[in-house]
């Protein structure tokens, strides 16, 4: 708190904090002039999940069989971090396949250099939602409580 109080000299500085345990925020941090604004960000909806998939794969070579719209539909209840993990895992699986094929003497077809649907399917097998249904309900209750306390 002393560090936050010392920031007063810089008028254009602001601080953004994020937590998945808003009920455990120290009330001293919530006083005016500190972290006094609460904004609830729910899990991403379908359009947001699609944007996350597009963002995470924008520099990756995707196979023609990859349908990001379908993947976004399959990831209901996933957080942005969960979707990012699926994308990273699928890329790693594609790289492993390419290395294995190269070491095995299998000719490397152009499709082996792309992240295909099979890589996403395999990544989805181990993917999990990091936010439970109970947590979502808790966050919704918290959202309602901050709306009552601080209507914007």
C-alpha positions, 0 to 999 in steps of 0.5 A: 500500500505504501508503494501505491500511495507513493505513485501520486506524483505521476498523474498519467499512471494507472494500475490494472489488477486481475484476480480469480479470487475477488472476495479475497481482495484486501479492503484497504486496497479498495479505498478511493485512490487505490484499486477503487473500480471493479470490473467483472469480465465473464468467460469469453462468449462464442465471438470472443472465443473465435477472436482468441483462436484467431489471435493465437493462430494468426502467425501459425500455418493452419491446415485447410481442415482446421475450422476455428469457428467449430473449435470456438463452439466446442470450447464453451466455458473455456477461459482465454488462457484455456484456449491459448493452451489448446492452440499452443499444445496443437502447435507443439503436437504438429512440431513433434509429428514433423520431427518424428516423421523427419527422423523416421525418414518419412518424406515431409509433405507440405501438410506436415508443416501445418497445424491440422485438425488432428493436432487440435483434436489431440490437444482437445483430449487433454484440454480442461476448463480451468474455471469450474461451474461453481466458480462461475456462480461465485463470480456472478454473485460477486458481479451482482454485489459490485453492481449494487454497491457501485452502479455505473 
